[in-house]
Amino acid sequence: MTQLPADQPPSDPASLYPVSHSLRVRWAEVDAQGVVFNGHYLTYADVCCTEYFRAAGLPQWNVVATADSPEDTLDSYVVRATLDYKSSARFDDLLTLRGRISRLGNSSFTFECRMERAGVLLCTVTAISVNAHQGVSRPLPEHFRAAVLAFQGEG
């Protein structure tokens, strides 16, 4: 297992989170009080993860692994997601989503997304994904591991 930079409250979050993506809260994402409905934070984290993969040069959606090459394919599934709310996002807020992979296991990885408004932390999402092929856990592909370590300055 590869533990990436320590999980600590950084004075400069950008130093630990190599991806930053802006997202404006839309009307369809809020309740009658103008507060973002809690389930949308998972969607925001998914947007951030997609941007992370794009920035790291990793294909988000691989061709389905064949029986003779599952070791070369990342076919990941979120198996656990936790959200830690600090404050509410509201309609028309401009959010900054910051993302990183904080842990690389044998067959799993942990993605963290930090959501801020004007530098104020609103929510963090931690999602654990497992690489699997036809329901069987598989080691993370070496090209994935190498790309993450290089992108985050660890390899």
VEXDREN-2710 file (C-alpha; in Angstrom, 1 decimal):
% VEXDREN-2710
k/r/px/py/pz
1/MET/0.0/0.0/0.0
2/THR/1.3/3.4/-0.9
3/GLN/0.2/6.2/1.5
4/LEU/0.5/9.5/-0.3
5/PRO/1.1/12.9/1.4
6/ALA/-0.1/13.1/5.0
7/ASP/-3.7/13.9/5.7
8/GLN/-3.3/17.2/7.5
9/PRO/-5.1/20.5/7.3
10/PRO/-2.8/22.4/4.9
11/SER/-2.3/26.1/5.1
12/ASP/-2.4/26.0/1.3
13/PRO/-4.8/23.2/0.2
14/ALA/-3.5/23.4/-3.4
15/SER/-0.2/22.0/-2.1
16/LEU/-1.7/18.6/-1.3
17/TYR/-4.5/18.6/-4.0
18/PRO/-3.1/18.6/-7.5
19/VAL/-6.5/19.2/-9.1
20/SER/-8.7/22.3/-8.8
21/HIS/-11.9/22.7/-10.6
22/SER/-14.6/25.4/-10.4
23/LEU/-18.3/24.6/-10.3
24/ARG/-21.2/26.9/-9.8
25/VAL/-24.2/25.6/-7.8
26/ARG/-27.2/25.4/-10.1
27/TRP/-30.9/25.9/-9.2
28/ALA/-31.8/22.2/-9.7
29/GLU/-29.3/21.3/-6.9
30/VAL/-30.8/23.3/-4.1
31/ASP/-33.9/22.9/-1.8
32/ALA/-36.5/25.6/-1.1
33/GLN/-34.2/27.4/1.2
34/GLY/-31.5/27.6/-1.5
35/VAL/-29.2/25.1/0.2
36/VAL/-27.5/22.3/-1.8
37/PHE/-29.3/19.0/-1.2
38/ASN/-26.8/16.6/0.4
39/GLY/-26.7/14.0/-2.3
40/HIS/-25.3/16.5/-4.8
41/TYR/-22.0/16.6/-2.9
42/LEU/-21.3/13.1/-4.2
43/THR/-21.9/14.3/-7.7
44/TYR/-19.5/17.2/-7.2
45/ALA/-16.9/14.7/-5.9
46/ASP/-17.4/12.6/-9.0
47/VAL/-16.9/15.6/-11.2
48/CYS/-13.7/16.3/-9.4
49/CYS/-12.5/12.7/-9.8
50/THR/-13.2/12.9/-13.5
51/GLU/-11.1/16.1/-13.7
52/TYR/-8.4/14.4/-11.7
53/PHE/-8.2/11.5/-14.2
54/ARG/-8.2/13.9/-17.1
55/ALA/-5.4/16.0/-15.7
56/ALA/-3.3/12.9/-14.8
57/GLY/-3.7/11.6/-18.3
58/LEU/-5.7/8.6/-17.2
59/PRO/-8.7/7.3/-19.2
60/GLN/-11.7/7.5/-17.0
61/TRP/-13.7/5.0/-19.0
62/ASN/-11.6/2.0/-20.1
63/VAL/-12.6/-0.5/-22.7
64/VAL/-14.0/-3.5/-20.9
65/ALA/-11.2/-5.8/-19.9
66/THR/-10.9/-9.0/-21.9
67/ALA/-10.4/-12.4/-20.2
68/ASP/-6.7/-12.3/-21.3
69/SER/-5.9/-8.7/-20.2
70/PRO/-7.8/-7.7/-17.0
71/GLU/-4.5/-6.8/-15.3
72/ASP/-4.1/-3.9/-17.8
73/THR/-7.5/-2.4/-17.2
74/LEU/-8.8/-0.2/-14.4
75/ASP/-12.5/-1.2/-13.8
76/SER/-13.1/0.6/-10.5
77/TYR/-16.2/0.7/-8.3
78/VAL/-16.9/3.0/-5.4
79/VAL/-17.4/0.7/-2.4
80/ARG/-17.5/3.3/0.4
81/ALA/-18.0/7.0/0.4
82/THR/-18.0/9.3/3.5
83/LEU/-19.0/13.0/3.6
84/ASP/-17.9/15.4/6.3
85/TYR/-20.0/18.6/6.2
86/LYS/-18.7/21.8/7.6
87/SER/-21.0/24.4/6.1
88/SER/-23.7/24.6/3.4
89/ALA/-23.2/25.5/-0.2
90/ARG/-26.0/27.6/-1.6
91/PHE/-27.6/28.5/-5.0
92/ASP/-25.1/30.4/-7.3
93/ASP/-22.1/29.8/-5.0
94/LEU/-18.9/29.4/-7.0
95/LEU/-17.2/26.3/-5.5
96/THR/-13.7/25.1/-5.8
97/LEU/-13.3/21.4/-5.9
98/ARG/-9.8/20.1/-5.0
99/GLY/-8.9/16.4/-5.6
100/ARG/-6.2/13.9/-4.9
101/ILE/-5.6/10.2/-4.5
102/SER/-4.5/9.8/-0.9
103/ARG/-3.9/6.0/-0.9
104/LEU/-3.0/3.3/-3.4
105/GLY/-3.6/-0.2/-2.1
106/ASN/-3.1/-3.5/-3.9
107/SER/-6.6/-3.4/-5.6
108/SER/-8.1/-0.2/-4.2
109/PHE/-7.5/3.5/-4.0
110/THR/-8.9/6.4/-2.0
111/PHE/-9.9/9.6/-3.7
112/GLU/-10.4/12.7/-1.6
113/CYS/-12.3/15.8/-2.7
114/ARG/-12.3/19.1/-0.7
115/MET/-15.1/21.6/-1.6
116/GLU/-14.6/25.2/-0.8
117/ARG/-16.3/28.5/-1.3
118/ALA/-13.9/31.5/-1.3
119/GLY/-11.3/29.4/0.6
120/VAL/-13.7/28.3/3.2
121/LEU/-14.1/24.5/3.6
122/LEU/-17.7/23.3/3.1
123/CYS/-17.4/19.6/2.7
124/THR/-14.9/16.8/2.2
125/VAL/-15.8/13.5/0.4
126/THR/-13.6/10.4/0.7
127/ALA/-14.4/7.6/-1.7
128/ILE/-12.7/4.2/-1.7
129/SER/-12.8/2.4/-5.1
130/VAL/-11.9/-1.2/-5.8
131/ASN/-10.5/-2.4/-9.1
132/ALA/-12.6/-5.5/-10.2
133/HIS/-13.2/-7.5/-13.3
134/GLN/-16.4/-9.6/-13.5
135/GLY/-16.9/-9.2/-9.8
136/VAL/-13.4/-10.3/-8.8
137/SER/-11.0/-7.9/-7.2
138/ARG/-7.8/-7.3/-9.3
139/PRO/-4.6/-5.5/-8.5
140/LEU/-4.4/-1.9/-9.7
141/PRO/-2.8/-1.7/-13.1
142/GLU/0.8/-0.6/-13.0
143/HIS/0.2/2.2/-15.5
144/PHE/-2.5/3.6/-13.2
145/ARG/-0.2/3.4/-10.2
146/ALA/2.7/5.0/-12.1
147/ALA/0.5/7.8/-13.5
148/VAL/-0.9/8.7/-10.0
149/LEU/2.6/8.8/-8.4
150/ALA/4.0/10.9/-11.2
151/PHE/1.1/13.3/-11.3
152/GLN/1.3/13.8/-7.5
153/GLY/5.0/14.2/-7.6
154/GLU/5.7/10.9/-5.7
155/GLY/7.2/8.8/-8.4
END
